[in-house]
Amino acid sequence: MLSEAKNRILTQVGPGTPMGDYLRRYWHPIGGAREFDAKEVKAVRLMGEDLTLYKDLSGTYGLVDRHCPHRRADLSYGYVEKTGIRCNYHGWLMNETGACIEQPYEDTANPNNKLKERCSIKAYPVREVAGLLFAYMGPLPAPELPVWEPFTWTNGFVEIVTADVPCNWFQCQENSCDPVHFEWMHDNWSIRQKGDLGPYSPSHLKVAFDEFEYGFTYRRQRVGQEEDNPMWTVGRVALWPNGFYLGSHFEWRVPVDDENTLSVTWFFTRLPHESEPYTPHAHTWHGPIKQADGRWISSHVINQDIIAWVGQGAIADRTKENLGASDRGIALIRNRFFDEVEAVAAGREAKGTIRDPQKAKCVELPIATPKLFKDGMPRKEYLNHPYFGRRLRDFPWHFGQPTAVRDAFREAVLGEDAAAFTQDLEKAKA
């Protein structure tokens, strides 16, 4: 268990808090670029700050204060122009640096208007990588934005899924270093939801945790697995400071405030050889987490995780917990965060940040089964593969995949046979 004071250090993310200041040393994904195909301005809240995210008519992204410096009108109702966002109240124009570059009436009334010089607002840099929008909210100069190796892969179908999770970010992130939950929350619970009493999935025999430059890896061995199984020799990555990497996809838990989290996930699904060449197109959608009756959706992997996270309360009370042997990874990442917060406060560099632009261009991470995601296979083999065959029938990770995205994926895999495949599935369900 933790003291109440230490729990506050882990969970408070606003400006001026130890963890809030620490997390601001990293680039965080805040959504998908394709969201701006249908809109130009979006109200966002990140780490306790109310902000406005926009894309101006020249294609430049801006992330600025929610309020205009004039009389504090809501800039998320403003409208974009070639350079910046214009307040809908009196027309003041702000650019992506937070500078006020036009004050229409003031500029007319006073040709030597100096008011603009003291009317800047806070602004944070935004960059697009692999269809994701990343923001940096910390001290300048910003570190390099790491381009993780999967972002460079081709011949795959890319999806970005967001969800609003009503609890603190850290109970979401702790899940990334908890391998045993997969046996019970995903495997066995899914079996019971289907109405079956068993057989249950193979039990865990042992788990291990290792730290590396960009986070921690967890390794596990289950009944029936040999020690040369990649889940034991390589494992999966708890990506520092608030991510999870499984080889085919990333998950990030971005703090909205102390009691809310933005879940951002990036999925890459390799296509069969017959679909090559294929340039990834980041389909972006928002996933629901509740049913119409108010109960949490429990049918998909990340939805199941969310149930565990929110079930701990808006902010988990770690003074009441009882950790066991399976929770060694939890203790490791907590202790590393405490050490890191102190180190950064003392002026040292935050863990895993990159200052070398060349190094940031393609950053490799441990992958348990790289060939599965990188090499591809013939379509006939693809359709019969336990992973890709299932993926073609259903998107298992998050509830709510739009029909149009599902159909686009099937068309990418099957070409002109996609419609017939969908019809056959619908007949089988009926």
PALO-672423 format. One record per residue (C-alpha): residue in three letters; chain; y, z, x; residue number from 0. Coordinates in Angstrom, 1 decimal. Layout:
BEGIN
<pt "ALA" "A" <Y Z X> NUM>
...
REM end
This chain:
BEGIN
<pt "MET" "A" <0.0 0.0 0.0> 0>
<pt "LEU" "A" <3.7 -0.3 1.0> 1>
<pt "SER" "A" <6.6 2.0 0.6> 2>
<pt "GLU" "A" <9.2 1.1 -2.0> 3>
<pt "ALA" "A" <11.7 0.4 0.8> 4>
<pt "LYS" "A" <9.4 -2.0 2.6> 5>
<pt "ASN" "A" <8.6 -3.8 -0.7> 6>
<pt "ARG" "A" <12.3 -4.4 -1.2> 7>
<pt "ILE" "A" <12.5 -6.0 2.2> 8>
<pt "LEU" "A" <9.8 -8.5 1.2> 9>
<pt "THR" "A" <11.1 -9.3 -2.2> 10>
<pt "GLN" "A" <14.9 -9.3 -2.2> 11>
<pt "VAL" "A" <16.2 -12.8 -1.5> 12>
<pt "GLY" "A" <19.9 -12.7 -2.3> 13>
<pt "PRO" "A" <22.7 -13.3 0.3> 14>
<pt "GLY" "A" <23.0 -10.4 2.7> 15>
<pt "THR" "A" <19.5 -9.1 2.2> 16>
<pt "PRO" "A" <17.1 -9.0 5.2> 17>
<pt "MET" "A" <14.6 -11.4 3.6> 18>
<pt "GLY" "A" <17.2 -13.5 2.0> 19>
<pt "ASP" "A" <19.0 -14.1 5.3> 20>
<pt "TYR" "A" <15.6 -14.8 7.0> 21>
<pt "LEU" "A" <14.4 -17.4 4.5> 22>
<pt "ARG" "A" <17.8 -19.2 4.8> 23>
<pt "ARG" "A" <16.7 -20.1 8.4> 24>
<pt "TYR" "A" <14.3 -22.7 6.9> 25>
<pt "TRP" "A" <14.5 -26.0 5.0> 26>
<pt "HIS" "A" <13.1 -25.5 1.5> 27>
<pt "PRO" "A" <11.9 -28.2 -1.0> 28>
<pt "ILE" "A" <13.9 -28.0 -4.2> 29>
<pt "GLY" "A" <12.5 -30.9 -6.2> 30>
<pt "GLY" "A" <11.7 -34.6 -6.2> 31>
<pt "ALA" "A" <14.1 -37.4 -5.4> 32>
<pt "ARG" "A" <12.8 -39.4 -8.4> 33>
<pt "GLU" "A" <14.2 -36.7 -10.7> 34>
<pt "PHE" "A" <17.6 -38.5 -10.1> 35>
<pt "ASP" "A" <16.3 -41.8 -11.5> 36>
<pt "ALA" "A" <17.2 -40.4 -14.9> 37>
<pt "LYS" "A" <20.1 -38.1 -14.1> 38>
<pt "GLU" "A" <22.8 -37.6 -11.5> 39>
<pt "VAL" "A" <23.6 -33.9 -11.8> 40>
<pt "LYS" "A" <21.3 -30.9 -12.1> 41>
<pt "ALA" "A" <22.1 -27.1 -12.3> 42>
<pt "VAL" "A" <19.9 -25.2 -9.9> 43>
<pt "ARG" "A" <19.5 -21.6 -8.8> 44>
<pt "LEU" "A" <18.2 -20.8 -5.4> 45>
<pt "MET" "A" <17.8 -17.5 -3.6> 46>
<pt "GLY" "A" <20.1 -15.8 -6.1> 47>
<pt "GLU" "A" <22.9 -18.4 -5.9> 48>
<pt "ASP" "A" <23.9 -20.7 -8.8> 49>
<pt "LEU" "A" <24.4 -24.2 -7.5> 50>
<pt "THR" "A" <24.9 -27.8 -8.5> 51>
<pt "LEU" "A" <22.6 -30.5 -7.1> 52>
<pt "TYR" "A" <23.8 -34.1 -7.5> 53>
<pt "LYS" "A" <23.4 -37.6 -6.2> 54>
<pt "ASP" "A" <26.6 -39.6 -6.0> 55>
<pt "LEU" "A" <27.0 -43.3 -6.6> 56>
<pt "SER" "A" <26.7 -44.1 -2.9> 57>
<pt "GLY" "A" <23.3 -42.4 -2.8> 58>
<pt "THR" "A" <24.4 -39.2 -1.0> 59>
<pt "TYR" "A" <22.9 -35.9 -2.2> 60>
<pt "GLY" "A" <25.1 -32.8 -2.5> 61>
<pt "LEU" "A" <24.3 -29.2 -3.2> 62>
<pt "VAL" "A" <27.4 -27.2 -3.9> 63>
<pt "ASP" "A" <28.7 -24.1 -5.7> 64>
<pt "ARG" "A" <28.1 -24.2 -9.5> 65>
<pt "HIS" "A" <31.8 -23.6 -10.1> 66>
<pt "CYS" "A" <34.9 -25.7 -9.4> 67>
<pt "PRO" "A" <37.4 -24.0 -7.2> 68>
<pt "HIS" "A" <40.2 -24.8 -9.6> 69>
<pt "ARG" "A" <39.5 -22.6 -12.6> 70>
<pt "ARG" "A" <35.8 -22.0 -12.2> 71>
<pt "ALA" "A" <34.5 -24.6 -14.6> 72>
<pt "ASP" "A" <30.8 -25.5 -14.4> 73>
<pt "LEU" "A" <30.3 -28.4 -12.0> 74>
<pt "SER" "A" <26.8 -29.1 -13.4> 75>
<pt "TYR" "A" <28.7 -30.7 -16.3> 76>
<pt "GLY" "A" <30.7 -32.8 -13.9> 77>
<pt "TYR" "A" <30.1 -36.5 -13.2> 78>
<pt "VAL" "A" <29.5 -38.3 -9.9> 79>
<pt "GLU" "A" <31.6 -41.0 -8.3> 80>
<pt "LYS" "A" <31.2 -43.0 -5.2> 81>
<pt "THR" "A" <32.0 -40.0 -3.0> 82>
<pt "GLY" "A" <31.2 -36.7 -4.6> 83>
<pt "ILE" "A" <31.2 -34.9 -7.9> 84>
<pt "ARG" "A" <34.2 -34.7 -10.2> 85>
<pt "CYS" "A" <34.9 -31.7 -12.4> 86>
<pt "ASN" "A" <35.0 -32.6 -16.0> 87>
<pt "TYR" "A" <37.8 -30.1 -16.7> 88>
<pt "HIS" "A" <40.8 -31.3 -14.6> 89>
<pt "GLY" "A" <39.2 -34.0 -12.4> 90>
<pt "TRP" "A" <39.0 -32.3 -9.1> 91>
<pt "LEU" "A" <36.7 -34.2 -6.8> 92>
<pt "MET" "A" <34.3 -32.3 -4.4> 93>
<pt "ASN" "A" <32.2 -34.0 -1.8> 94>
<pt "GLU" "A" <28.8 -33.0 -0.2> 95>
<pt "THR" "A" <30.5 -30.9 2.5> 96>
<pt "GLY" "A" <32.2 -28.8 -0.2> 97>
<pt "ALA" "A" <35.6 -30.2 0.6> 98>
<pt "CYS" "A" <38.0 -30.9 -2.3> 99>
<pt "ILE" "A" <39.1 -34.5 -1.7> 100>
<pt "GLU" "A" <41.1 -35.2 -4.9> 101>
<pt "GLN" "A" <43.3 -33.1 -7.2> 102>
<pt "PRO" "A" <44.6 -35.8 -9.5> 103>
<pt "TYR" "A" <47.7 -34.1 -11.1> 104>
<pt "GLU" "A" <48.5 -32.0 -8.0> 105>
<pt "ASP" "A" <48.4 -35.1 -5.8> 106>
<pt "THR" "A" <50.7 -36.9 -8.2> 107>
<pt "ALA" "A" <53.1 -34.0 -8.6> 108>
<pt "ASN" "A" <53.2 -33.3 -4.9> 109>
<pt "PRO" "A" <52.6 -36.2 -2.5> 110>
<pt "ASN" "A" <52.4 -33.6 0.3> 111>
<pt "ASN" "A" <49.8 -31.5 -1.5> 112>
<pt "LYS" "A" <48.2 -29.0 0.8> 113>
<pt "LEU" "A" <46.3 -27.1 -1.9> 114>
<pt "LYS" "A" <43.2 -29.2 -1.2> 115>
<pt "GLU" "A" <42.9 -27.7 2.3> 116>
<pt "ARG" "A" <42.1 -24.2 0.9> 117>
<pt "CYS" "A" <40.0 -25.2 -2.1> 118>
<pt "SER" "A" <36.7 -25.9 -0.4> 119>
<pt "ILE" "A" <33.5 -24.5 -1.9> 120>
<pt "LYS" "A" <30.2 -23.5 -0.4> 121>
<pt "ALA" "A" <27.9 -26.5 0.2> 122>
<pt "TYR" "A" <24.5 -26.9 1.7> 123>
<pt "PRO" "A" <22.9 -30.0 3.4> 124>
<pt "VAL" "A" <20.2 -31.9 1.5> 125>
<pt "ARG" "A" <17.7 -34.3 3.0> 126>
<pt "GLU" "A" <15.0 -36.5 1.5> 127>
<pt "VAL" "A" <11.5 -36.7 3.1> 128>
<pt "ALA" "A" <8.4 -38.1 1.5> 129>
<pt "GLY" "A" <10.0 -38.1 -2.0> 130>
<pt "LEU" "A" <11.0 -34.4 -1.7> 131>
<pt "LEU" "A" <14.5 -33.1 -1.5> 132>
<pt "PHE" "A" <14.9 -30.3 1.0> 133>
<pt "ALA" "A" <17.9 -27.9 1.2> 134>
<pt "TYR" "A" <19.0 -25.7 4.1> 135>
<pt "MET" "A" <21.1 -22.7 3.2> 136>
<pt "GLY" "A" <21.4 -20.8 6.5> 137>
<pt "PRO" "A" <23.6 -20.6 9.5> 138>
<pt "LEU" "A" <24.5 -23.8 11.4> 139>
<pt "PRO" "A" <23.4 -25.7 13.3> 140>
<pt "ALA" "A" <20.4 -26.2 11.1> 141>
<pt "PRO" "A" <17.0 -26.6 12.7> 142>
<pt "GLU" "A" <15.2 -29.9 12.4> 143>
<pt "LEU" "A" <13.5 -30.7 9.1> 144>
<pt "PRO" "A" <9.8 -31.0 10.1> 145>
<pt "VAL" "A" <8.1 -34.1 8.9> 146>
<pt "TRP" "A" <4.6 -32.9 8.4> 147>
<pt "GLU" "A" <2.0 -35.4 9.4> 148>
<pt "PRO" "A" <0.7 -36.2 5.9> 149>
<pt "PHE" "A" <4.3 -37.3 5.0> 150>
<pt "THR" "A" <3.7 -40.3 7.3> 151>
<pt "TRP" "A" <0.4 -41.3 5.7> 152>
<pt "THR" "A" <0.2 -44.6 3.9> 153>
<pt "ASN" "A" <-2.2 -46.2 1.3> 154>
<pt "GLY" "A" <-2.1 -43.1 -0.9> 155>
<pt "PHE" "A" <-0.9 -42.1 -4.3> 156>
<pt "VAL" "A" <1.8 -39.3 -4.2> 157>
<pt "GLU" "A" <2.7 -36.9 -6.9> 158>
<pt "ILE" "A" <5.4 -34.1 -6.8> 159>
<pt "VAL" "A" <4.9 -31.4 -9.4> 160>
<pt "THR" "A" <7.3 -28.5 -10.1> 161>
<pt "ALA" "A" <6.9 -25.4 -12.2> 162>
<pt "ASP" "A" <9.0 -22.4 -13.1> 163>
<pt "VAL" "A" <7.2 -19.2 -12.3> 164>
<pt "PRO" "A" <8.7 -15.9 -13.7> 165>
<pt "CYS" "A" <7.9 -13.6 -10.9> 166>
<pt "ASN" "A" <8.9 -12.8 -7.3> 167>
<pt "TRP" "A" <8.2 -15.4 -4.6> 168>
<pt "PHE" "A" <6.2 -13.1 -2.3> 169>
<pt "GLN" "A" <3.3 -12.4 -4.7> 170>
<pt "CYS" "A" <2.9 -16.2 -5.0> 171>
<pt "GLN" "A" <3.0 -16.6 -1.2> 172>
<pt "GLU" "A" <0.4 -13.8 -0.5> 173>
<pt "ASN" "A" <-2.1 -15.9 -2.5> 174>
<pt "SER" "A" <-2.0 -18.4 0.4> 175>
<pt "CYS" "A" <-3.7 -16.0 2.7> 176>
<pt "ASP" "A" <-6.4 -14.7 0.2> 177>
<pt "PRO" "A" <-9.5 -16.9 0.4> 178>
<pt "VAL" "A" <-11.8 -14.7 -1.7> 179>
<pt "HIS" "A" <-9.7 -15.2 -4.8> 180>
<pt "PHE" "A" <-10.9 -18.8 -4.9> 181>
<pt "GLU" "A" <-14.5 -17.7 -5.6> 182>
<pt "TRP" "A" <-13.5 -15.6 -8.6> 183>
<pt "MET" "A" <-10.2 -17.0 -10.0> 184>
<pt "HIS" "A" <-11.1 -20.7 -9.7> 185>
<pt "ASP" "A" <-14.8 -21.1 -9.5> 186>
<pt "ASN" "A" <-16.3 -18.2 -11.5> 187>
<pt "TRP" "A" <-13.6 -17.9 -14.1> 188>
<pt "SER" "A" <-13.7 -21.7 -14.7> 189>
<pt "ILE" "A" <-17.5 -21.3 -15.3> 190>
<pt "ARG" "A" <-16.9 -18.6 -17.9> 191>
<pt "GLN" "A" <-14.1 -20.5 -19.6> 192>
<pt "LYS" "A" <-16.6 -23.3 -20.2> 193>
<pt "GLY" "A" <-18.8 -20.8 -22.0> 194>
<pt "ASP" "A" <-21.4 -20.6 -19.3> 195>
<pt "LEU" "A" <-22.7 -17.3 -18.0> 196>
<pt "GLY" "A" <-23.7 -18.8 -14.6> 197>
<pt "PRO" "A" <-24.8 -19.6 -12.1> 198>
<pt "TYR" "A" <-21.8 -18.3 -10.3> 199>
<pt "SER" "A" <-20.4 -20.0 -7.2> 200>
<pt "PRO" "A" <-21.6 -19.0 -3.7> 201>
<pt "SER" "A" <-20.3 -15.7 -2.5> 202>
<pt "HIS" "A" <-18.2 -15.1 0.5> 203>
<pt "LEU" "A" <-20.0 -13.8 3.5> 204>
<pt "LYS" "A" <-17.1 -13.5 5.9> 205>
<pt "VAL" "A" <-13.4 -14.4 6.3> 206>
<pt "ALA" "A" <-11.2 -14.7 9.4> 207>
<pt "PHE" "A" <-7.5 -15.2 10.0> 208>
<pt "ASP" "A" <-5.7 -16.7 12.9> 209>
<pt "GLU" "A" <-2.0 -17.1 13.6> 210>
<pt "PHE" "A" <-0.5 -20.3 15.1> 211>
<pt "GLU" "A" <3.0 -21.7 15.5> 212>
<pt "TYR" "A" <3.5 -22.8 11.9> 213>
<pt "GLY" "A" <1.8 -20.0 10.1> 214>
<pt "PHE" "A" <-1.7 -18.6 9.7> 215>
<pt "THR" "A" <-5.1 -20.2 9.0> 216>
<pt "TYR" "A" <-7.7 -18.5 6.9> 217>
<pt "ARG" "A" <-11.4 -19.4 7.5> 218>
<pt "ARG" "A" <-14.3 -18.5 5.3> 219>
<pt "GLN" "A" <-18.1 -18.8 5.2> 220>
<pt "ARG" "A" <-19.9 -18.7 1.9> 221>
<pt "VAL" "A" <-23.6 -18.5 1.0> 222>
<pt "GLY" "A" <-25.3 -21.7 1.9> 223>
<pt "GLN" "A" <-22.7 -22.8 4.5> 224>
<pt "GLU" "A" <-23.5 -23.1 8.2> 225>
<pt "GLU" "A" <-21.1 -21.9 10.8> 226>
<pt "ASP" "A" <-20.2 -25.5 11.7> 227>
<pt "ASN" "A" <-18.7 -26.0 8.2> 228>
<pt "PRO" "A" <-15.0 -27.0 8.6> 229>
<pt "MET" "A" <-14.1 -24.2 6.2> 230>
<pt "TRP" "A" <-15.2 -21.8 8.9> 231>
<pt "THR" "A" <-14.3 -23.8 12.0> 232>
<pt "VAL" "A" <-10.9 -25.0 10.9> 233>
<pt "GLY" "A" <-10.0 -23.5 7.5> 234>
<pt "ARG" "A" <-6.7 -23.8 5.6> 235>
<pt "VAL" "A" <-3.1 -23.1 6.4> 236>
<pt "ALA" "A" <-0.8 -20.5 5.0> 237>
<pt "LEU" "A" <2.3 -22.5 6.0> 238>
<pt "TRP" "A" <5.2 -20.3 7.2> 239>
<pt "PRO" "A" <7.3 -19.0 5.6> 240>
<pt "ASN" "A" <6.5 -19.8 2.0> 241>
<pt "GLY" "A" <4.0 -22.7 1.9> 242>
<pt "PHE" "A" <0.3 -23.5 1.6> 243>
<pt "TYR" "A" <-1.4 -26.6 3.0> 244>
<pt "LEU" "A" <-4.9 -27.8 2.0> 245>
<pt "GLY" "A" <-5.2 -31.2 3.7> 246>
<pt "SER" "A" <-4.5 -33.3 0.6> 247>
<pt "HIS" "A" <-1.5 -31.4 -0.6> 248>
<pt "PHE" "A" <1.2 -28.8 0.1> 249>
<pt "GLU" "A" <2.4 -26.0 -2.1> 250>
<pt "TRP" "A" <5.8 -24.2 -1.7> 251>
<pt "ARG" "A" <7.0 -21.0 -3.4> 252>
<pt "VAL" "A" <10.8 -21.3 -3.3> 253>
<pt "PRO" "A" <12.7 -18.2 -4.4> 254>
<pt "VAL" "A" <15.0 -18.7 -7.3> 255>
<pt "ASP" "A" <16.1 -15.1 -7.4> 256>
<pt "ASP" "A" <14.2 -11.8 -7.1> 257>
<pt "GLU" "A" <12.3 -12.3 -10.3> 258>
<pt "ASN" "A" <11.8 -16.1 -10.5> 259>
<pt "THR" "A" <10.2 -18.7 -8.3> 260>
<pt "LEU" "A" <10.2 -22.5 -8.2> 261>
<pt "SER" "A" <6.8 -23.9 -7.4> 262>
<pt "VAL" "A" <7.0 -27.2 -5.6> 263>
<pt "THR" "A" <3.8 -29.2 -4.8> 264>
<pt "TRP" "A" <3.2 -32.5 -3.0> 265>
<pt "PHE" "A" <-0.1 -34.3 -3.5> 266>
<pt "PHE" "A" <-1.4 -37.2 -1.5> 267>
<pt "THR" "A" <-4.6 -39.0 -2.8> 268>
<pt "ARG" "A" <-6.0 -41.6 -0.5> 269>
<pt "LEU" "A" <-6.8 -44.9 -2.3> 270>
<pt "PRO" "A" <-9.9 -47.1 -1.8> 271>
<pt "HIS" "A" <-9.9 -49.9 0.8> 272>
<pt "GLU" "A" <-9.5 -52.5 -1.9> 273>
<pt "SER" "A" <-6.1 -51.1 -2.9> 274>
<pt "GLU" "A" <-4.6 -51.6 0.6> 275>
<pt "PRO" "A" <-1.9 -52.0 1.5> 276>
<pt "TYR" "A" <-0.3 -49.5 -0.8> 277>
<pt "THR" "A" <3.1 -47.8 -0.2> 278>
<pt "PRO" "A" <3.3 -44.3 -1.6> 279>
<pt "HIS" "A" <5.6 -43.9 -4.5> 280>
<pt "ALA" "A" <6.4 -40.3 -5.3> 281>
<pt "HIS" "A" <5.8 -39.8 -9.0> 282>
<pt "THR" "A" <7.6 -36.6 -10.0> 283>
<pt "TRP" "A" <6.9 -34.4 -13.0> 284>
<pt "HIS" "A" <7.4 -30.8 -14.2> 285>
<pt "GLY" "A" <4.3 -28.8 -15.2> 286>
<pt "PRO" "A" <4.2 -26.4 -18.2> 287>
<pt "ILE" "A" <2.7 -23.0 -17.6> 288>
<pt "LYS" "A" <2.5 -21.6 -21.2> 289>
<pt "GLN" "A" <0.6 -22.6 -24.3> 290>
<pt "ALA" "A" <2.3 -22.9 -27.7> 291>
<pt "ASP" "A" <1.1 -19.4 -28.6> 292>
<pt "GLY" "A" <2.8 -17.9 -25.5> 293>
<pt "ARG" "A" <-0.4 -17.3 -23.5> 294>
<pt "TRP" "A" <-0.6 -18.7 -20.0> 295>
<pt "ILE" "A" <-2.3 -22.0 -19.5> 296>
<pt "SER" "A" <-5.6 -21.3 -17.6> 297>
<pt "SER" "A" <-7.4 -24.7 -17.3> 298>
<pt "HIS" "A" <-6.1 -25.9 -14.0> 299>
<pt "VAL" "A" <-6.1 -24.5 -10.4> 300>
<pt "ILE" "A" <-2.4 -23.8 -9.9> 301>
<pt "ASN" "A" <-2.1 -22.6 -13.5> 302>
<pt "GLN" "A" <-4.8 -20.1 -12.8> 303>
<pt "ASP" "A" <-3.0 -18.9 -9.6> 304>
<pt "ILE" "A" <0.2 -18.5 -11.7> 305>
<pt "ILE" "A" <-1.6 -16.2 -14.1> 306>
<pt "ALA" "A" <-2.5 -13.9 -11.1> 307>
<pt "TRP" "A" <1.0 -14.0 -9.8> 308>
<pt "VAL" "A" <2.9 -13.2 -13.0> 309>
<pt "GLY" "A" <0.2 -10.6 -14.0> 310>
<pt "GLN" "A" <1.5 -8.4 -11.2> 311>
<pt "GLY" "A" <4.9 -8.1 -12.9> 312>
<pt "ALA" "A" <8.2 -9.7 -12.2> 313>
<pt "ILE" "A" <8.1 -7.9 -8.8> 314>
<pt "ALA" "A" <4.8 -6.5 -7.8> 315>
<pt "ASP" "A" <4.8 -2.7 -7.2> 316>
<pt "ARG" "A" <2.9 -2.6 -3.9> 317>
<pt "THR" "A" <3.2 1.2 -3.8> 318>
<pt "LYS" "A" <0.3 1.3 -6.3> 319>
<pt "GLU" "A" <-2.1 -1.2 -4.7> 320>
<pt "ASN" "A" <-5.4 -0.5 -2.9> 321>
<pt "LEU" "A" <-6.1 -3.1 -0.2> 322>
<pt "GLY" "A" <-9.6 -3.8 1.0> 323>
<pt "ALA" "A" <-11.4 -5.8 3.7> 324>
<pt "SER" "A" <-10.7 -9.2 2.0> 325>
<pt "ASP" "A" <-7.0 -8.4 2.2> 326>
<pt "ARG" "A" <-6.6 -8.5 6.0> 327>
<pt "GLY" "A" <-4.7 -11.8 5.8> 328>
<pt "ILE" "A" <-2.3 -10.1 3.3> 329>
<pt "ALA" "A" <-1.6 -7.3 5.8> 330>
<pt "LEU" "A" <-1.2 -9.8 8.6> 331>
<pt "ILE" "A" <1.5 -11.9 7.0> 332>
<pt "ARG" "A" <3.4 -8.8 5.7> 333>
<pt "ASN" "A" <3.5 -7.3 9.2> 334>
<pt "ARG" "A" <4.6 -10.7 10.6> 335>
<pt "PHE" "A" <7.5 -10.9 8.1> 336>
<pt "PHE" "A" <8.6 -7.4 9.0> 337>
<pt "ASP" "A" <8.6 -8.3 12.7> 338>
<pt "GLU" "A" <10.4 -11.6 12.1> 339>
<pt "VAL" "A" <13.1 -10.1 10.0> 340>
<pt "GLU" "A" <13.9 -7.7 12.8> 341>
<pt "ALA" "A" <13.7 -10.4 15.5> 342>
<pt "VAL" "A" <16.1 -12.7 13.7> 343>
<pt "ALA" "A" <18.5 -9.8 13.0> 344>
<pt "ALA" "A" <18.4 -9.3 16.8> 345>
<pt "GLY" "A" <19.4 -12.9 17.5> 346>
<pt "ARG" "A" <16.0 -14.5 18.2> 347>
<pt "GLU" "A" <14.7 -17.8 16.7> 348>
<pt "ALA" "A" <12.7 -17.7 13.5> 349>
<pt "LYS" "A" <9.0 -18.4 13.7> 350>
<pt "GLY" "A" <8.1 -22.1 13.7> 351>
<pt "THR" "A" <11.6 -23.5 13.5> 352>
<pt "ILE" "A" <12.0 -26.8 15.5> 353>
<pt "ARG" "A" <15.1 -27.8 17.4> 354>
<pt "ASP" "A" <13.7 -30.9 19.1> 355>
<pt "PRO" "A" <14.2 -34.0 17.0> 356>
<pt "GLN" "A" <11.3 -35.9 18.6> 357>
<pt "LYS" "A" <8.9 -33.0 17.9> 358>
<pt "ALA" "A" <10.0 -32.9 14.3> 359>
<pt "LYS" "A" <9.2 -36.5 13.6> 360>
<pt "CYS" "A" <5.5 -35.9 13.0> 361>
<pt "VAL" "A" <4.2 -32.3 13.1> 362>
<pt "GLU" "A" <0.5 -31.9 12.9> 363>
<pt "LEU" "A" <-1.3 -29.1 11.1> 364>
<pt "PRO" "A" <-5.0 -28.1 11.0> 365>
<pt "ILE" "A" <-7.0 -30.2 8.6> 366>
<pt "ALA" "A" <-10.5 -29.2 7.7> 367>
<pt "THR" "A" <-11.6 -32.7 6.5> 368>
<pt "PRO" "A" <-9.1 -35.2 7.9> 369>
<pt "LYS" "A" <-11.2 -38.4 7.4> 370>
<pt "LEU" "A" <-11.5 -37.6 3.7> 371>
<pt "PHE" "A" <-7.7 -37.9 3.3> 372>
<pt "LYS" "A" <-6.8 -40.4 6.0> 373>
<pt "ASP" "A" <-9.6 -43.0 6.4> 374>
<pt "GLY" "A" <-10.4 -44.1 2.8> 375>
<pt "MET" "A" <-13.6 -45.7 1.7> 376>
<pt "PRO" "A" <-14.8 -48.7 -0.4> 377>
<pt "ARG" "A" <-14.2 -48.5 -4.1> 378>
<pt "LYS" "A" <-17.8 -48.2 -5.1> 379>
<pt "GLU" "A" <-18.3 -45.2 -2.8> 380>
<pt "TYR" "A" <-14.9 -43.8 -4.0> 381>
<pt "LEU" "A" <-16.0 -43.8 -7.6> 382>
<pt "ASN" "A" <-19.2 -41.9 -6.9> 383>
<pt "HIS" "A" <-17.5 -39.4 -4.5> 384>
<pt "PRO" "A" <-17.5 -35.8 -5.8> 385>
<pt "TYR" "A" <-13.8 -35.3 -4.9> 386>
<pt "PHE" "A" <-12.3 -38.8 -5.7> 387>
<pt "GLY" "A" <-14.5 -39.4 -8.7> 388>
<pt "ARG" "A" <-13.3 -36.2 -10.3> 389>
<pt "ARG" "A" <-9.7 -37.0 -9.4> 390>
<pt "LEU" "A" <-10.0 -40.3 -11.2> 391>
<pt "ARG" "A" <-11.1 -38.6 -14.4> 392>
<pt "ASP" "A" <-8.6 -35.7 -14.3> 393>
<pt "PHE" "A" <-5.8 -34.2 -12.3> 394>
<pt "PRO" "A" <-7.4 -30.8 -11.5> 395>
<pt "TRP" "A" <-4.5 -29.0 -9.8> 396>
<pt "HIS" "A" <-1.8 -28.6 -12.5> 397>
<pt "PHE" "A" <-1.7 -28.9 -16.3> 398>
<pt "GLY" "A" <0.6 -31.5 -17.9> 399>
<pt "GLN" "A" <0.2 -34.7 -15.9> 400>
<pt "PRO" "A" <2.1 -37.4 -17.9> 401>
<pt "THR" "A" <-0.1 -40.1 -19.3> 402>
<pt "ALA" "A" <2.0 -42.7 -17.5> 403>
<pt "VAL" "A" <1.4 -41.1 -14.1> 404>
<pt "ARG" "A" <-2.3 -40.8 -14.8> 405>
<pt "ASP" "A" <-2.5 -44.5 -15.8> 406>
<pt "ALA" "A" <-0.5 -45.5 -12.7> 407>
<pt "PHE" "A" <-3.1 -43.7 -10.5> 408>
<pt "ARG" "A" <-6.0 -45.3 -12.2> 409>
<pt "GLU" "A" <-4.4 -48.7 -11.8> 410>
<pt "ALA" "A" <-3.8 -48.0 -8.1> 411>
<pt "VAL" "A" <-7.5 -47.3 -7.7> 412>
<pt "LEU" "A" <-9.1 -49.7 -10.1> 413>
<pt "GLY" "A" <-6.6 -52.5 -10.6> 414>
<pt "GLU" "A" <-7.2 -54.6 -13.7> 415>
<pt "ASP" "A" <-10.3 -52.4 -14.6> 416>
<pt "ALA" "A" <-8.1 -49.3 -15.1> 417>
<pt "ALA" "A" <-7.6 -49.8 -18.9> 418>
<pt "ALA" "A" <-11.3 -50.3 -19.5> 419>
<pt "PHE" "A" <-12.1 -47.2 -17.5> 420>
<pt "THR" "A" <-9.7 -45.1 -19.6> 421>
<pt "GLN" "A" <-11.1 -46.5 -22.8> 422>
<pt "ASP" "A" <-14.6 -45.6 -21.8> 423>
<pt "LEU" "A" <-13.5 -42.0 -20.9> 424>
<pt "GLU" "A" <-11.8 -41.6 -24.3> 425>
<pt "LYS" "A" <-15.0 -42.9 -26.1> 426>
<pt "ALA" "A" <-17.1 -40.4 -24.2> 427>
<pt "LYS" "A" <-14.8 -37.5 -25.1> 428>
<pt "ALA" "A" <-15.0 -38.6 -28.8> 429>
REM end
